[in-house]
Amino acid sequence: MNFKEIYYKSILKEEIAWQQSLSTMLWDIPRGKLQYAKLPLSTPILNRIFSKPPRTTVFHVTAWAGVSKLIKIEGTKKSISTLANAERAVIEDGIRAGGGIVVELEGDVLMAAADDVMSQPDKTGRRWIELETIKNLKAPSLYTKIKKDVENMLWGIIKTHAEYPELDWAVDKAWAELKVERARDGKIMSLIIKDYLDGMEKVMKRHSKGLKKVFYDYLKKRDKDGTNRRWDEIVVNNIKIKMIHTAEYGDDDFEDMGIPVKKYGWEDGVAVDMRAGNEEIAAYVAKKSQQLARKK
């Protein structure tokens, strides 16, 4: 087994660990705080709420192994995290799936933010964000309203599916108890998850005007709001790869992929200054993103 195969297996293992089933994710509420409840970034849900999502050019930092994965999900509903700005060190080291390569691509935008919103994929490829993300994106009033509606939604599910609902408990405790009670009944668990998705869509639709601003206004800026954050996050799907930018890999690494490759910091077929090359890539990403922002 060569280095690339070993590296690919390590990246795949890390990505699988980051994914969760819905029967785990929807009850993953640390310290019983409702602000950690999960909101879906689901294409069908967002299409019904906002109509057609915006489509734009974005950038994805990855390692060599990640390019093949991107090729496999081109044109599908599987979503990925991309960005409009990244420091040199982020390009070199990566975020979760390694670094050394910046893939320029087009995609349908599910959400865009000046900060890493820590969107998390479930095992189907659907991404989720925590409710608290709305507050962190400078919408505290909207967050408070949605939080109250989510609490009411959870109580509705608990009353429907719990054999003995603990109505005098805090909602987070009653929600956790519902899973304990029904965990062995796959049919009822499926109904609970369906009710959660349907209920969350109703909540999001009720607040669609505010959520649309939170989810998409960053596309008009793409400058991390003037902060010193190391990268931003734009969640996209239905991707189309346009070009590979790298200061680390050579043409031979991509010869069978059929994707244009632009190398930085190379002379006469040899990498001579990887650091400077990645600085150039970071500058290109920022410049291209600002050009796109001015068109919005």
Secondary structure, 3 states (H helix, E strand, C coil): CCHHHHHHHHHHHHHHHHCECHHHHCCCCHHHCHHHCEEEECHHHHHHHHCCCCEEEEEEEECHHHHHHHHHHCCCCCCEEEECCECHHHHHHCCCCCCCEEEEEEEEEEEEECCCCCCEEECCCCEEEECHHHHHCCCHHHHHHHHHHHHHHHHHHHHHHCCCCCCCCCHHHHHHHHHHHHCCCHHHHHHHHHHHHHHHHHHHHHCHHHHHHHHHHHHHCCCHHHCCCCECEEEEEEEEEEEEEECCCCHHHHCCCCCCEEECCEECCEECCHHHHHHHHHHHHHHHHHHHHHHC
